[in-house]
Amino acid sequence: MIAAIKPTGANTRGLLAYLYGPGRHDEHLDPHLVTGFAMLAMPNPGRDENATLTELGRHLDEPVQLRNSEFGKPVTDHVWHCPVRAAPEDRHLSDTEWGEIAQRIVQAAGIAPEGDDLACRWIAVRHAADHIHILATTVREDGRRPKLHGSGIRVGDACRQIEKDYGLRRLKKGDRTAARCPTQAEMHKAERLGWEQTSRQWLQERIRAAIPHATSAEELLAYLEADDILVKPRRGPSGDLLGYAVGRPGDLNKDGAQIYHPGGKIAPDLTLPKLKARLETSAPEEHPTARRNRPTTPWHQATEALGILRPETATTSADEDAQTQANISALGEMIEATAQAAPADHRAQLHAASAAFARAQRSQVRAEDRAAHALRTAARDIAHTATGPDGSAALTAALLWAAILAARWHEAKGHAHQADAARQAVQHLQSAADAALAPTLTALEARRPGEGTRRTLANDVRAAVPEHADRILTDPGWPGLATVLADAEASGHKPHQLLKEAAAQRELTTARQPARVLITRIQHTSRNPAPNRRAEAARLRSVSASAFGAPSPNDQPRTTAAPTSQPSRHRR
């Protein structure tokens, strides 16, 4: 059940005309009162042919008119409007039940607290099977204004309890981090102008697409202007940027003036202070040894950066949670950057993943943005690079695993909306990963090693990951994995060691196709130089503040087996 409190207005009679009218598409049927503050004394136009909307409006406005006559400054924002809608799959609710629900809503909002005989006047009108409209005038019988601060949260909590009590679809509790839903006016305007998205949705998509390209708020605004977004910065006397608003070309008000939307009204994490915190934080100090042995291509660097994310979900300290939230926010930027640079055949799925993951990028945990510098740098590099098939497959697989970790962390922290968003992104990323890996699998299977080599490699699989060996060897991707292992061994790597390291990077129990997971992991590892252990340990120390939770004492640096000077024991 959703109760959407609308902005206050001043025309009680006008809102009544809409509620009792035919609707914009003749969808209003049998409009009538289901309850109100004093039903016996109230005009009821839907059931009494002699009652009029004007009479009902005057009846509701009486405390407002009385206050205005006694005080010099008139009240002009007194109309409180709250539609309350059941889910499509909910059972039919009777007028009596809707009346009880309306009573609980106005009590929770502070319009008519329980037992308060001097509360505001209000009514609940039903003109459809699945929803009602609550209208109230926000001047009490004693002339005072009601206390409505925080009413949205209280009403939301009341709706969650109503769902439980009436056996309705149970929604998750809000946490005040969601973007504002489009208003009916915005949706009607978009439909009238032939736009697929409302202006705020359109602007949010483009701001998020621009973030991976910028290293400061000034750069971000310049990038938006270059993308034909109308930008209106707010500056202080010194010229410092204090705020910003953006507009969609062609989005005009009734007077023909351009409409601008502040970043915070587009999404909670797009305010100027939050953008500055994300874009303008300095990098953590890095140990000099940690600069060695890095992959040379941007997409492999990005995959390496994602490798520092760890699967711990039960972090307890506030610092660890702040670091994790920062990395999740940066992960969304990397998904968006990858979508922009990915091959066309799976770009749409990556864009869908980016849009879905936006809700997972913010929670009530305050992010320590400095911890995510490595991921954001990798995202910027990706945004300016065409990935190519091989790099795209490895990076998309790494993004998939990182999104799974993000969903688990949010779920462990009780962030229901964010966990759902991350799981939706996982579905899109899975489709993108399948599409990215398909050409590679085809090429690998076409040159699969001989039967004897495959049997030997199968023994390596059983020795390295015995608990997953049966699933791996029966996976349709096993021939491709055998080719990757044979290639790696020919390059000087040990298949047994590569398998153990790849399995340690990601647990395979929940993997839908474990052979494919191992292919992308091993290809990434075997194509990079085998790092020396001191350099790898220094790198992990320098980026440990950026991990998904701090590493446990038992964590070992990820290493690749040193190349062997002995010839390969397999011939293809």
N, C-alpha and C positions, 0 to 999 in steps of 0.2 A: 504494500500500500504506500502510495506516494502522496504527500501533502506538500504542495508547492506554494509558499507564501509569496504573493506578488507585491511589487512596489505599491506604496500607498497612493491613493488618489483623492479627488475632491468631489466627484460627481456620483452621489449615491443613486440618483434616479437613472443616470446613464448606464450604470452597471446592472441595475435591475432590468432595464430594457433589453440588455443582451441576454441575461439569464432567463427571462421569460419569453424572449423572441424565438424566431425559427432557427437561429444559428446561421453561420456563414454558408453552410451547405445543406440547410434544412435538416440538420441532424438532431435538433432539439425536439424531444417528444414528451408531451404531457408535463410541462414544467409546473412544479408545485412545491410547497413548503413541506419539509419532513420534521422540522423542529425549529425552535427559536427561543429567545429569552423569555417571552411571555405569550405563548400561543393563543390563549383564550382572548386576549385583548388586541390581538394583532390582525390587521387586514390580510386576507389570504387570496390574492388575485387568481391563483390557480384553481381554487375550489369555490370561491364566492364570486358570482358574476357581477355583483354590485361593487366589489372592491377594486380599486385601481392601483397601478404602480405608483402613481403620485402620492396617494394616501400612505402606502407602505413606506415610500421614501421619506416622507415627512415624519412618520412615526419613528423611524430609525434615527433621523437627524435631530430629534427634539433636544437631547442633551447638548448637541453641538450648537444649535441655535441659541439655547439658553446661555451657554458659556460665552458665545460671541457677543451677545447683547450686554453682558456684564463686564467683559474685559475689552480693553481697547484693541488688542491685537487679535484678529480673528484666526480661528483654526481652519487651515485649508488642506491639510493632509490627513483627513480623518477616515478615509474609506480603506478598510482592511479586507483583503480578498484572498481566499485560500481554497483552491480546488483540491479535492481529495479523491484519488482514483485507485480502484482495485486493479489487480493484475488481470490480464485477459483470461488466464486459466482459473481464476478464483470462482467460487460458487456465487450464485445470485444472492444478493443481500436485500432484505426487505426494507421498507421505509422505517420500520421500528429500529432495525439494526443500524441503518445509516444515521438515524437520529441519535442513537446512543454513541456512535462513533464521533459524530459532530460535537456532542457534548464533551467528550474526552479531549478532543482537539482544542476547543476553546479554553478548557480548563488548563491544559498544558501550556498553551501560548500565553496565558495571562489576560486574555480577553474577558473571561468570566470564571475567575477562580471559584472552586467549590465552596458553597456556603456564603458567598459574597452577594448580598442583596442589592448592592449599589454598583454592580459591574456594568460593563458596556452592553449596549444593545446589539443583538446579532440574530441572524437567521441562517438556515441551511436549505438550499434549493436543489431539487433533483430534477433533471431533465433528460437523463439517460440511465441505462441500467447499471453502468459500471462506475459512476462517479457522482459526487455532489459538489456544490459550491457553497462555501461559507462566506458570508458578507457581514462585516461588523463595522460600527462607527466607533472610533477610538477616543471617545469622551465618556467618562463614567457618569452615572446619575448624580454624583456629588460634584461634578465639574472637573475632576482631576483626570489626567491622562494615565492610561494603564502602563505598567512596566513590561515592555515587550523586548527589552534587550536579551538576546540569546534565545528568542522564541523559536527560531528555526531548529536549534538543537533539541530543545524540549519537545517540540512537536514530532521531530524525527524519532526520539526515544519512545514517545507515546504510540507512534505508528508501529514500531517494532513489537510493543506489547500487545497492541490490538491484533496484529497478525497472529500472534501466539494464541490469544484468547478466542479468536473467531475461526481459527483453523484456516488461515489464508496463507498465501505464498510468503515465506519468510525472507526478507531482504536483509542485507548486512548493514550494520550500523555505520553511519557516516563519520568521517574524521576531519572534515573541513579542509581537505586538501584537493578536492575535485575541482575541475574547471566548471565554470558556470554553464548550465544547460542553456541552449538557445531559447529565446522567448518566442511566443507565438508570432509576435510582430516581425521578428527577425526571420523566422521560417517562411512566413507569408511573403515577405519582401524578396527573399531569395527565390521563391517559386515564381513570383511576378516578373523578376528580372532574368529568369532562366538560369540561375546559378545552382550548382549542385551542392554547395556549402554556404552556410551563413558567413557573414563577413568575419566574425570572430574565429570561426573554425578555419576559414581560409587563411587568416593572418597567423593563427597559431601554427599551422602546418608549415608556413614559409619561415617563420622565425626559428622553429626547431631545425629546419633544413639549413638555415644559415649559421647556426651556432658552431658546428664543426669547422667552419671556415674562418672563424674569428679568434683573436687572442685578446681582445679587449671590447668593452662596450661600444667605444667609438668605432672600432672596425666593424662590429656587428651592424650598427646603424648605417654605416657607409655601404656595407654589402646589401642591406635591404633596399636602400635607395637605388643602387645599381640594378636591383631586381625589379624595379618599377613599383616598389612599395612606397607609399607616401609616409614620410617620417616627420614628426614634429617634436624636436628635442626641447627640453626645458633646462635652461642654463642659469647659473647664478651670475652676479656682477663680475666675477672673475673669469667667467667663461666655462667654469666647471660644469659638467653634465650632472643635473640633479634629477632628471626624470625623462620619460619619453612617452609618446603616443604614436600609433601607426594607423594608417587608413587604407582601405581598399579602393583603388580607382573606380569611380562610378557609384560609390556608396554615398549618396547625398541625403540630406534631411529635406523636410518639406519646403524649406526656404532656398534649396539649391546649394547649400553649403556642404563642404566635405565633412564627413563624420570620422572622428579619430577615436581610437580605443586605447586607453593606458594599458601597459603590459600586464599589470596586476589584474585587470578586468578580463584579460584574455585567458590567463592561467596563473595559478598562485606562484609558480616558480619562474615566471617571466617578468617579475618586477626588476627594476634597475639594480637594487642592492644585491639580489640573488644572482643576477646575470654577472655582475662584477665579481662576486665571490667565486663563481665558477670559472670565469674566463681569465681573471687577472691575478690568480694566486701563483706564487712562485713555486718552483720545483723543490722537493726535499733534497737536502744535501746528499750527494752521491759519492760513494767510495771510488777512488780512481780506478781500482782494479775492476770494478763492475762495468766499465765501458768496453771491456774486451769481449770478443766472441759473440757480438750481436748479429742477428740476421741482417742481410744487406737490403732486402726488398721491403717496402713499407707494409705489404700485407703479411709477410712473415714476422715483421717487427710487431705488428698489431696482434698477431696470434700469440707471440711470445708474451706481450703485455697481458693478454687475457689469461695466460698460464699462471700468473701470480694469484689469481682468484682461487680461494680455497673453499672446500665444501662444508666447513664448520657452520652450523646454524645456531648453536646454543651459546653464542657469545653473551657475556654477562655485563661487561663494563660499558659505560657510556661512551668511552673513547673508541672502543672496538665497533660499537654500533654506528657511531658517527662516521668512521672510516668506511664501513660497509655501505652505508647509505650514499656516501660520496661516490664510491665505485659503481653502485647501481645507477646513479644519475649519469655518470660518464659512460656506462655501458649503453644507455639509450642513445647517446650521441654517436657512439661507434656503430651501432646498428643503422642509424640514419646515414652516416658517412659511407658505410658499406653499401647501402641501398643505392646511393648516388653513383658509386663507382662500379657496381656489379654488372656482369653481362646481362643483356636484355631478357634472357629466358627465365631468370628468376628474380628480376628486379622488383616486380609487382609484389611478390610475397615478402620481400625484405621491407618494402615501403609499408605494407600492411603490418608487419611485425613492429616497425618503428612507431606507427600510430598507436598500436595496442599497448606498447611498452611505456608510452608517455605517462600513463597513470601510475606505473610502478616506479617511476623516477623520483617521486616525491612522497614523503610520509611525514608523520609528526616527529620523526627523529631528525635532529639538526645535523646536516652533513658537514664533515670536515673536508672541504673541497681540496685542500692542499694534498690530501692523501691520494687523490685520483689524477694527479698531474700526468703520470705516465700513460694512463689510458686516454686522456684527452689529447695528449701530444700524438699518440698513435692514430686517434680518430681524425685529427687534422691532416696527418700524412696520407691517410687513406682517402680523404675527401678530394685530394688533388692527384690521385693516382688511379689509373685503370688497373684493376686487379688481375685480370686474366683468369683462365679456367682453373689452373692448379691452385693459385693463391686464394681465389674465391672459395673453393671447396674447403680448404683447411680453415680459413677464417670463418666461414659460415658455420662449420661444425663447432669451432671454438665459441662462437656467439651463442649457439644453441645450448651448449653446456653451461655457459655463464648465465643464460636466462633461466635455466633449470635451477641453478644455485640461488639466483635472486628470488625465484618463486618460493623455494624452500625457506630462505631466510625470512621473507615477509610472512609466510605462514607460521613459522616458529615465533615470530614477534606479534602475532595476532593482527597483522595488517591485511584484512580480508580482501578489500578492494584491490590493493596492490598485488596480492598474490594471484587473484583472478586475472588481472591485467598481464602479469608475467606469464601465466599459463596460456593465455590467448596468444601472446607473442611466441611462445614455444611452438605452438601448432604451426604458425606461419614459418618460423625458422626451420622447422623440420621439413616442411615442403620445399623450402629454398635449398636446404642442405642436400636433399635427395636430388633436386634438379642440378645443383652445382657438381655433385659427385658422379652423376650418370655418365658423362663423356669419359671421365677418368676410369670408371669401372669397366666400360666397354673396351677401352684401350688395354687395360690391364688383363682382362680376361682373354683377350685375343692372343696374348703371348704368355699364357700361364705356363709355369714350369712343368717338367715331365712328372710322370707318376711317382717315380722314386724320390725325386726332390720333394714333392708334396707330402709323401709319407714321412720323410725326415722332418720337414717343417711342422707337420701335424704333431709329431712327438715333442717338438719344441713348445708348441701351444699347450699340450697336456702337462708338460713340466713347469711352464711359466705361470699359467693360470688354470690350474686343474679344476677349480670350481665352475669355470665358465667354458671349458674346452668343448663340451658337447654342443652347446649353443653356437659357438664360433664355427666349429667344423661343419655344422649343418646349415649355417647361414648362407644364402645365395651369394653373398659377397666373399666367401672363403677363397675361391680361385683368384680373385683380385688381391686379397690379402697375401696369399702365397707368393704372388708375383712381387709385391712390395717387399716382403721379407727376403726373397731371393736377391732382389736388386740391392737391398740394404747390405746384405752379407757380401755381395760382390764389391761394395764400396768400403768394406772394412768393418762393418758393424756386426754385432753378434745378435742373431734373431731372438734368442732366449732373453737376453738382457733388454732388447728393445720392447719386447712384449710385456715384460714385467714393469718397465718404466711407463709404458703407455697405459697399462691397466691401473697403475698407481695414480696417474693424473686424473682419471675419472673412473668411478666405480661402474661396473658393467651390469650390475643386477637389474637396473631399470632401463638399460639400453635396449631399444627396440630391435636394432640390428647391430650386435656387438662387433662383427667383422668390419663393418663400415666405419664405426667409431675408431677402431684400431688402425685402419688404413690411413685416415687423415692424421692421426696422432703420429704414427710412425713415419709417414712421408715428411711431415714437418720436422721431426727430430733428425731423420737420416739425411736430410738435405742441408742441414746446418753443421758447421764444424763441431767436433766433440769438444766441449769446453773443459778447461782444467778446473779442478775442484775448488781451488782458492778463488778464482774469478767468479765461479758460480755462487759460492757462499757469500762473497762480498756483494754480488748483485741482489741476492735474496735479503741480505741485511738492509741494504739501502732502500728496498721497496717494500719491506715488511709492513711499514705503516700504511701501505696501500692495499693490503690483502683483505679478503673477505673474512675479517676476524684475524687476530694475531695467530701466527703459527704455533702449534703445540710443541712441547719439548721433543716429541717423538718424530716430528716432521724432518725429512731428509731433503737436501737440495736435489732437484731433479738433474740427473746427469745422464749422459749418453756414453755407451761403452766405447772405450778407446779403440781406435782402429788397430787391427791386428796385422802383423807382417806376414802371417801364414796365408797360403793360398786358400781360396774358398773350397769347402768340402763338397760343394754341389756343382754339377755340370748340367746345363740346360740344353 
